[in-house]
Every structure is written in C-alpha cells, then in structure tokens.
Amino acid sequence: MASKLLPISFNEALQLSTLNITASDIVFKNVSLQSSKYLTVNEQSKGNSIAIIDIPARTVLRLPVTVDSGIMHPTQKIIALRSAGNLQIYNLELKTKIKTTVMSETVVYWKW
C-alpha cells in the first residue's frame, strides 16, 4: 500500500520561551496567530502588555497596554487592540492611531 501524503505538514517555527514569553501566558485566550508573519501574546503575568513576535525575524516588540486581546494585520505592521467594547487600530511603523470605535455589543470573534 502506498504511503498517504498529508495535506499539511507541521514544523516548529520557534519556542516562545526562548523569546522570554512566560509559559503561563501561552494559552488559547492570550495567543493570536493571523498569518505566518506575526504572533501576538497578551502577557498578563508581566503587568499587562502585548508581545508582538515577528516570526521570521524572531524579534519581540512589547507594548505596555491593558487589553483583552490584540491581533496583527497578516502582512503589515498594524495592530488591532480590543478592550471590552473598545476597538483601536494602530500603525506601528508610523506610530499613529488609524481608527477607534466603541462597539454596542460584545465582540466574541474577530479576525482580519
């Protein structure tokens, strides 16, 4: 019998602990992966900050913000932050706020 080819392959891209991400912060509700470029971690154990990991470069940028979650744009250095009903979008390269809004209903699921 011929061996079956799997439709996807899994490879370990990096160890978050080597980038000084605390193991207790590596849980489903704190980690967001929108593409193969960026990963965000809500670091509650370090006094509320968002760690933005550039996966190919293996670099970390920490933003000292208190939010429920953050997601990165798949290809650009743009982050969206959510705290309760407040949504804010920032361009990290230009260091500017792009948009802010207040939602009347709870945001349960969001993505780019």
One Martini backbone bead per residue (centre of mass of N, CA, C, O) as a GRO file, in nm:
protein
  112
    1MET     BB    1   0.095   0.037   0.024
    2ALA     BB    2   0.075   0.355  -0.016
    3SER     BB    3   0.169   0.641   0.098
    4LYS     BB    4   0.033   0.904   0.258
    5LEU     BB    5  -0.036   1.232   0.204
    6LEU     BB    6  -0.034   1.513   0.364
    7PRO     BB    7  -0.188   1.827   0.342
    8ILE     BB    8   0.002   1.888   0.589
    9SER     BB    9   0.268   2.047   0.772
   10PHE     BB   10   0.466   2.027   1.069
   11ASN     BB   11   0.647   2.305   1.217
   12GLU     BB   12   0.872   2.444   1.419
   13ALA     BB   13   0.932   2.784   1.449
   14LEU     BB   14   0.922   2.835   1.775
   15GLN     BB   15   1.022   2.929   2.104
   16LEU     BB   16   0.877   3.130   2.334
   17SER     BB   17   1.079   3.101   2.574
   18THR     BB   18   1.327   3.229   2.408
   19LEU     BB   19   1.145   3.519   2.414
   20ASN     BB   20   1.030   3.567   2.709
   21ILE     BB   21   0.777   3.377   2.742
   22THR     BB   22   0.545   3.290   2.951
   23ALA     BB   23   0.384   2.995   3.004
   24SER     BB   24   0.111   3.117   3.130
   25ASP     BB   25   0.057   3.288   2.847
   26ILE     BB   26   0.031   3.008   2.682
   27VAL     BB   27  -0.285   3.053   2.570
   28PHE     BB   28  -0.560   3.074   2.382
   29LYS     BB   29  -0.661   3.368   2.496
   30ASN     BB   30  -0.349   3.507   2.441
   31VAL     BB   31  -0.319   3.388   2.146
   32SER     BB   32  -0.222   3.514   1.810
   33LEU     BB   33  -0.269   3.383   1.465
   34GLN     BB   34  -0.287   3.526   1.130
   35SER     BB   35   0.004   3.430   1.038
   36SER     BB   36   0.347   3.369   0.945
   37LYS     BB   37   0.454   3.655   1.074
   38TYR     BB   38   0.253   3.693   1.331
   39LEU     BB   39   0.252   3.715   1.697
   40THR     BB   40   0.036   3.728   1.983
   41VAL     BB   41   0.077   3.824   2.338
   42ASN     BB   42  -0.092   3.827   2.640
   43GLU     BB   43   0.086   3.965   2.918
   44GLN     BB   44  -0.026   3.922   3.238
   45SER     BB   45   0.240   3.850   3.411
   46LYS     BB   46   0.377   4.153   3.308
   47GLY     BB   47   0.164   4.389   3.344
   48ASN     BB   48   0.028   4.427   3.086
   49SER     BB   49   0.102   4.310   2.768
   50ILE     BB   50   0.210   4.316   2.427
   51ALA     BB   51   0.340   4.062   2.224
   52ILE     BB   52   0.530   4.103   1.924
   53ILE     BB   53   0.597   3.852   1.683
   54ASP     BB   54   0.851   3.808   1.453
   55ILE     BB   55   0.903   3.517   1.312
   56PRO     BB   56   1.137   3.541   1.102
   57ALA     BB   57   1.314   3.740   1.302
   58ARG     BB   58   1.282   3.686   1.613
   59THR     BB   59   1.109   3.929   1.736
   60VAL     BB   60   1.026   4.167   2.006
   61LEU     BB   61   0.732   4.362   2.081
   62ARG     BB   62   0.640   4.578   2.349
   63LEU     BB   63   0.320   4.675   2.482
   64PRO     BB   64   0.191   4.894   2.737
   65VAL     BB   65  -0.112   4.728   2.766
   66THR     BB   66  -0.467   4.710   2.851
   67VAL     BB   67  -0.604   4.410   2.723
   68ASP     BB   68  -0.772   4.142   2.589
   69SER     BB   69  -0.665   4.187   2.280
   70GLY     BB   70  -0.448   4.105   1.990
   71ILE     BB   71  -0.401   4.186   1.634
   72MET     BB   72  -0.243   4.121   1.337
   73HIS     BB   73  -0.162   4.194   1.047
   74PRO     BB   74  -0.059   3.975   0.805
   75THR     BB   75   0.161   4.207   0.652
   76GLN     BB   76   0.145   4.442   0.852
   77LYS     BB   77   0.225   4.704   1.098
   78ILE     BB   78  -0.073   4.621   1.233
   79ILE     BB   79  -0.286   4.685   1.517
   80ALA     BB   80  -0.541   4.528   1.711
   81LEU     BB   81  -0.741   4.643   1.986
   82ARG     BB   82  -0.910   4.490   2.277
   83SER     BB   83  -1.152   4.649   2.515
   84ALA     BB   84  -1.417   4.529   2.537
   85GLY     BB   85  -1.579   4.770   2.325
   86ASN     BB   86  -1.292   4.853   2.240
   87LEU     BB   87  -1.147   4.968   1.928
   88GLN     BB   88  -0.803   4.960   1.802
   89ILE     BB   89  -0.587   5.110   1.544
   90TYR     BB   90  -0.235   5.058   1.457
   91ASN     BB   91   0.060   5.203   1.332
   92LEU     BB   92   0.385   5.104   1.401
   93GLU     BB   93   0.563   5.260   1.195
   94LEU     BB   94   0.409   5.554   1.235
   95LYS     BB   95   0.279   5.595   1.514
   96THR     BB   96  -0.047   5.555   1.460
   97LYS     BB   97  -0.382   5.620   1.463
   98ILE     BB   98  -0.647   5.498   1.269
   99LYS     BB   99  -0.871   5.365   1.474
  100THR     BB  100  -1.184   5.416   1.661
  101THR     BB  101  -1.420   5.217   1.864
  102VAL     BB  102  -1.757   5.149   1.986
  103MET     BB  103  -1.925   4.878   2.095
  104SER     BB  104  -2.255   4.763   2.169
  105GLU     BB  105  -2.129   4.481   2.148
  106THR     BB  106  -1.987   4.190   2.200
  107VAL     BB  107  -1.677   4.063   2.118
  108VAL     BB  108  -1.609   3.726   2.019
  109TYR     BB  109  -1.514   3.756   1.709
  110TRP     BB  110  -1.190   3.807   1.543
  111LYS     BB  111  -1.049   3.934   1.228
  112TRP     BB  112  -0.893   4.007   0.916
   0.00000   0.00000   0.00000
